[in-house]
Amino acid sequence: MTDQSRRALLVTLFTSDRLPPMPAVAMRVYQLAEAPDCDPAELAGLLSTDPALCAGLLRAANSCVYGLARPVSSAARAIQVLGRRAVRALTLSLSAPGPRGRDPGARDYWLTSIGGALIARELAAAGDRPAPDEDMAAALLRDVGAELLRRTFPAKWIGLRRAGAHPQLANTAAEQAVFGADHADIGAELLSRWGLPADVTEPIRHHHHPNQLPAGPLGSRAELLWLSDCLMRLDVLADHPKLMDPVLEAAQRDHGLDVPALSAFLTAIAPKVEAFAQALDVGAVQCPDLAVAIA
């Protein structure tokens, strides 16, 4: 990959009519909620300007993902109960671009994206990471570059995936050779142009190779995104022991999950994945029994 071929690819992608539009209200919510002196009433008012976004926020807040004792019925109440950082991350998640409707790629894209996001959130919460919902949002957005490549170069994308070990397993080196950049790099560039900060974009850029980032917050988030992505693909990795072994080792080393504990963890995730898919309004998603892959 050369800088010239990468630049040419980015120009093609970011001037394409297939480029997903920036979610304007979500980005304003994200920026407003980031301010230390954020006014919750102003934040709720901004959310109310986008009824679909507000409805999605309430569906997500009332889902089994959060397990609230009482349902919330307004954006103001959601902010009060969940906190502005969680609402900020949820708003970004709810605005994630991706295939919709009858698009043949929709089911697999949303299954792996949402599943990885929920796995990241649950691992982060169990490990007392400072912002599990922001980890979730980053994980949900991690493959937006893959979707952009698929939309823009459908024939090349299908050929590339068919030539690999499995259509659901990324080959970033092959992507760089064919397109000039890989999907993680492209996704990070898109999100950076939307105005998202480096603590979101850089872990996404390196989530297939987290060791490329130094130890610290960015590196640990990239490792979390890598692990959550792999765990959501265990049914595929089961046929590739060389790829599976590092995943099981990381789950044990970094999260204290041996095989029985990991199996129980994954079983508990499935209903949350399906509930969050409803909150995002992306159609019915059925989570596979990932625990079977490590039984």
Backbone torsions as a table, in degrees:
resi	resn	phi	psi	omega
1	MET	NA	130.4	176.1
2	THR	-108.8	157.6	177.4
3	ASP	-60.2	-34.9	-178.6
4	GLN	-65.4	-44.6	-179.5
5	SER	-68.2	-35.1	177.5
6	ARG	-65.3	-45.7	179.7
7	ARG	-61.8	-41.6	179.6
8	ALA	-63.0	-40.5	178.7
9	LEU	-63.2	-45.1	-178.3
10	LEU	-63.1	-38.2	177.0
11	VAL	-62.0	-45.5	179.3
12	THR	-60.4	-47.0	-177.0
13	LEU	-66.8	-43.3	-171.9
14	PHE	-86.2	0.8	170.5
15	THR	-113.7	6.9	-178.4
16	SER	-79.8	148.4	175.1
17	ASP	-74.2	-4.4	176.3
18	ARG	-90.5	-3.5	179.9
19	LEU	-65.9	125.6	179.2
20	PRO	-66.2	138.0	-179.5
21	PRO	-69.8	150.1	176.0
22	MET	-65.7	130.5	177.5
23	PRO	-74.6	94.0	-168.3
24	ALA	-60.1	-48.8	-177.8
25	VAL	-65.2	-42.2	-179.9
26	ALA	-61.3	-39.9	179.5
27	MET	-69.1	-35.8	176.3
28	ARG	-66.5	-40.3	175.8
29	VAL	-61.3	-44.5	-178.5
30	TYR	-59.7	-45.7	-178.3
31	GLN	-69.8	-40.4	-180.0
32	LEU	-65.7	-44.3	-177.2
33	ALA	-69.5	-18.8	180.0
34	GLU	-74.3	-24.1	-176.7
35	ALA	-70.4	133.9	179.9
36	PRO	-59.4	-30.4	-178.2
37	ASP	-98.4	26.2	-178.8
38	CYS	-56.3	131.9	177.7
39	ASP	-90.6	114.6	-178.6
40	PRO	-56.6	-34.6	179.8
41	ALA	-66.7	-40.0	177.7
42	GLU	-65.7	-39.8	179.0
43	LEU	-63.5	-44.1	178.2
44	ALA	-63.8	-39.1	178.3
45	GLY	-63.7	-40.0	178.2
46	LEU	-65.0	-43.1	178.1
47	LEU	-61.0	-35.7	-177.2
48	SER	-69.7	-13.5	177.9
49	THR	-75.1	-13.2	178.1
50	ASP	-123.0	89.9	-174.9
51	PRO	-57.6	-37.8	-179.3
52	ALA	-66.1	-42.0	178.6
53	LEU	-65.0	-42.9	179.7
54	CYS	-62.9	-42.5	178.6
55	ALA	-63.4	-40.9	177.6
56	GLY	-63.8	-39.0	177.6
57	LEU	-59.6	-44.4	-179.5
58	LEU	-67.8	-39.0	176.9
59	ARG	-61.0	-43.9	-179.3
60	ALA	-66.4	-44.5	-178.6
61	ALA	-62.5	-34.7	-177.3
62	ASN	-90.4	2.3	-179.7
63	SER	-79.9	172.2	179.5
64	CYS	-69.0	-8.7	177.1
65	VAL	-60.0	-39.8	-176.3
66	TYR	-100.9	-22.7	174.8
67	GLY	57.6	42.6	-179.4
68	LEU	-68.5	144.7	179.3
69	ALA	-67.5	-35.5	178.5
70	ARG	-129.8	140.9	179.4
71	PRO	-67.6	149.9	174.4
72	VAL	-100.3	146.3	-174.0
73	SER	-124.0	6.8	179.4
74	SER	-150.2	157.4	177.4
75	ALA	-61.5	-39.5	-180.0
76	ALA	-60.0	-42.2	-180.0
77	ARG	-69.5	-37.2	177.6
78	ALA	-61.9	-41.6	178.1
79	ILE	-63.4	-42.1	-179.2
80	GLN	-64.6	-41.8	-174.5
81	VAL	-81.3	-45.0	-174.7
82	LEU	-88.1	-28.1	-174.6
83	GLY	94.9	152.9	-173.2
84	ARG	-69.0	-31.3	-180.0
85	ARG	-66.9	-40.7	178.2
86	ALA	-67.0	-40.8	178.8
87	VAL	-65.2	-40.0	177.7
88	ARG	-59.2	-47.6	-179.2
89	ALA	-67.1	-39.9	178.5
90	LEU	-63.4	-42.0	179.5
91	THR	-60.0	-42.5	177.8
92	LEU	-64.6	-42.6	179.2
93	SER	-61.6	-42.7	-177.5
94	LEU	-67.6	-19.1	-179.2
95	SER	-100.7	9.0	-177.7
96	ALA	-60.0	131.1	177.4
97	PRO	-74.3	155.1	178.5
98	GLY	170.5	171.1	-178.0
99	PRO	-66.8	144.0	-178.7
100	ARG	-130.4	169.2	172.9
101	GLY	62.3	-130.0	-173.9
102	ARG	-89.8	8.0	177.8
103	ASP	-54.7	125.7	-176.1
104	PRO	-64.1	-19.3	179.5
105	GLY	-89.8	-2.2	-171.4
106	ALA	-64.2	-47.9	-173.1
107	ARG	-60.6	-52.0	-177.1
108	ASP	-65.0	-39.5	-179.0
109	TYR	-61.2	-50.3	-175.9
110	TRP	-72.6	-32.7	177.9
111	LEU	-61.4	-50.1	-178.0
112	THR	-72.2	-35.5	-179.9
113	SER	-67.9	-50.4	-178.5
114	ILE	-68.9	-42.6	179.0
115	GLY	-60.1	-46.5	177.8
116	GLY	-62.4	-37.8	179.7
117	ALA	-64.4	-44.6	-179.8
118	LEU	-69.5	-36.6	175.5
119	ILE	-62.8	-44.4	179.0
120	ALA	-60.2	-43.8	-179.3
121	ARG	-63.0	-45.6	-177.5
122	GLU	-67.4	-40.2	176.3
123	LEU	-63.8	-42.1	-179.7
124	ALA	-64.3	-43.1	-179.8
125	ALA	-65.6	-42.6	-180.0
126	ALA	-66.7	-29.5	-179.8
127	GLY	-93.3	10.0	178.4
128	ASP	57.3	35.4	172.0
129	ARG	-68.7	154.2	-170.3
130	PRO	-71.0	-24.9	-173.4
131	ALA	-143.6	72.7	-177.7
132	PRO	-58.9	-35.5	-179.1
133	ASP	-71.0	-30.8	175.7
134	GLU	-73.7	-34.7	171.7
135	ASP	-60.6	-41.5	179.1
136	MET	-61.5	-45.3	-179.0
137	ALA	-62.8	-43.3	178.7
138	ALA	-62.2	-41.0	179.4
139	ALA	-65.9	-37.6	179.9
140	LEU	-65.7	-31.1	-177.4
141	LEU	-92.5	0.0	-168.4
142	ARG	-63.2	-28.1	-175.8
143	ASP	-109.6	19.8	179.9
144	VAL	-61.9	-30.3	177.3
145	GLY	-66.4	-34.6	177.3
146	ALA	-64.6	-41.2	179.0
147	GLU	-65.6	-37.2	178.8
148	LEU	-66.4	-41.2	175.9
149	LEU	-63.8	-42.5	-179.1
150	ARG	-61.9	-41.2	-179.9
151	ARG	-68.6	-40.0	-172.2
152	THR	-82.5	-37.4	-178.0
153	PHE	-127.3	66.0	-171.8
154	PRO	-59.5	-43.6	-177.1
155	ALA	-66.8	-45.3	178.8
156	LYS	-62.8	-40.0	-177.8
157	TRP	-64.9	-45.2	179.5
158	ILE	-63.6	-43.7	179.2
159	GLY	-61.4	-41.1	-180.0
160	LEU	-64.1	-45.2	-178.8
161	ARG	-67.7	-37.4	179.4
162	ARG	-68.5	-28.9	-178.3
163	ALA	-78.8	-13.5	-177.7
164	GLY	-84.8	-173.9	-179.1
165	ALA	-63.9	-33.6	179.0
166	HIS	-163.2	143.7	-178.8
167	PRO	-57.9	-23.9	-178.8
168	GLN	-91.5	0.1	-179.4
169	LEU	-107.1	124.3	-178.2
170	ALA	-74.7	147.4	172.9
171	ASN	-128.4	92.1	-172.7
172	THR	-66.5	-33.2	178.8
173	ALA	-64.7	-41.8	178.2
174	ALA	-65.9	-39.5	177.8
175	GLU	-61.0	-42.6	179.3
176	GLN	-63.6	-39.0	-179.6
177	ALA	-68.3	-38.6	-175.9
178	VAL	-81.8	-44.1	-171.5
179	PHE	-104.1	-27.8	-175.0
180	GLY	108.4	-10.8	176.1
181	ALA	-163.7	158.8	178.7
182	ASP	-95.8	168.6	-172.4
183	HIS	-65.0	-31.0	-179.6
184	ALA	-67.3	-42.6	177.9
185	ASP	-63.8	-43.3	-179.2
186	ILE	-65.0	-44.4	178.3
187	GLY	-60.7	-42.5	178.9
188	ALA	-62.6	-39.8	178.9
189	GLU	-64.6	-42.7	178.8
190	LEU	-61.0	-47.8	-177.2
191	LEU	-68.0	-32.1	175.0
192	SER	-65.3	-39.5	177.9
193	ARG	-67.7	-25.5	174.4
194	TRP	-74.6	-15.9	179.6
195	GLY	104.0	10.1	178.1
196	LEU	-75.6	147.0	-173.7
197	PRO	-77.8	170.0	-177.7
198	ALA	-63.0	-27.0	-179.3
199	ASP	-71.6	-9.2	170.3
200	VAL	-100.9	-49.2	-171.4
201	THR	-70.9	-40.8	-174.3
202	GLU	-71.4	-41.2	172.8
203	PRO	-60.5	-35.7	176.5
204	ILE	-65.9	-43.4	-178.9
205	ARG	-59.0	-34.2	-173.3
206	HIS	-111.7	18.9	-171.7
207	HIS	-72.1	-14.5	173.1
208	HIS	-90.0	-15.3	179.8
209	HIS	-140.2	67.2	-174.0
210	PRO	-63.3	-21.1	179.3
211	ASN	-70.1	-7.0	175.9
212	GLN	-77.0	-12.7	176.4
213	LEU	-101.2	145.9	177.5
214	PRO	-67.8	158.8	176.8
215	ALA	-59.4	141.6	-177.4
216	GLY	142.5	-168.6	-175.5
217	PRO	-58.8	-42.3	-179.0
218	LEU	-68.1	-43.9	179.9
219	GLY	-64.5	-40.5	-179.0
220	SER	-69.2	-34.3	176.2
221	ARG	-69.1	-40.1	177.4
222	ALA	-60.7	-40.5	177.5
223	GLU	-63.4	-40.1	178.4
224	LEU	-64.0	-42.0	179.0
225	LEU	-65.0	-40.9	177.8
226	TRP	-61.3	-48.6	-177.2
227	LEU	-64.7	-44.1	-178.9
228	SER	-64.5	-37.7	176.7
229	ASP	-62.4	-45.8	-179.1
230	CYS	-66.0	-41.1	-179.1
231	LEU	-63.2	-33.0	179.6
232	MET	-73.9	-10.7	180.0
233	ARG	-115.3	23.0	-177.1
234	LEU	-59.3	-32.5	-179.6
235	ASP	-63.9	-27.3	176.1
236	VAL	-85.5	-42.8	-177.5
237	LEU	-64.8	-21.4	-179.5
238	ALA	-57.1	-26.3	179.3
239	ASP	-89.1	2.5	-177.1
240	HIS	-134.4	79.8	-174.7
241	PRO	-54.9	-34.2	-179.3
242	LYS	-65.7	-26.3	176.5
243	LEU	-88.2	-31.9	-177.7
244	MET	-71.7	-42.4	-172.9
245	ASP	-57.1	-45.6	178.8
246	PRO	-63.1	-29.1	179.3
247	VAL	-68.2	-47.7	179.6
248	LEU	-64.8	-36.6	178.1
249	GLU	-65.0	-41.9	179.9
250	ALA	-67.0	-39.5	178.4
251	ALA	-61.4	-40.4	179.3
252	GLN	-72.2	-47.9	-174.5
253	ARG	-68.2	-46.7	-171.5
254	ASP	-92.3	-21.0	-174.3
255	HIS	-131.2	3.4	176.8
256	GLY	66.4	25.0	-177.2
257	LEU	-103.8	100.9	170.5
258	ASP	-75.7	-179.8	-173.4
259	VAL	-59.4	-46.7	178.3
260	PRO	-62.1	-41.6	179.8
261	ALA	-67.7	-38.7	178.2
262	LEU	-65.5	-39.5	178.0
263	SER	-60.1	-45.2	178.7
264	ALA	-65.4	-39.7	178.4
265	PHE	-59.5	-47.5	-177.3
266	LEU	-68.1	-35.5	177.6
267	THR	-63.2	-39.0	-179.4
268	ALA	-72.0	-22.3	-178.2
269	ILE	-73.2	-35.1	-169.5
270	ALA	-51.3	-50.9	-179.1
271	PRO	-64.9	-28.0	178.6
272	LYS	-70.8	-37.0	177.1
273	VAL	-61.4	-46.7	-178.2
274	GLU	-66.9	-37.4	178.5
275	ALA	-68.5	-39.4	-178.9
276	PHE	-70.6	-32.0	174.9
277	ALA	-60.8	-38.4	176.4
278	GLN	-65.2	-39.7	178.7
279	ALA	-62.8	-37.6	179.2
280	LEU	-78.6	-11.3	178.7
281	ASP	59.0	48.4	-179.4
282	VAL	-110.1	13.4	179.9
283	GLY	95.7	172.9	-177.5
284	ALA	-69.0	131.5	177.2
285	VAL	-127.4	126.9	178.2
286	GLN	-111.0	118.0	-177.4
287	CYS	-78.1	129.8	178.2
288	PRO	-69.2	163.0	177.0
289	ASP	-80.4	88.1	-175.3
290	LEU	-67.9	-26.7	-178.7
291	ALA	-62.6	-27.4	179.9
292	VAL	-60.5	-32.9	-176.4
293	ALA	-65.3	-22.9	-178.5
294	ILE	-116.4	11.4	-178.7
295	ALA	-68.4	NA	NA
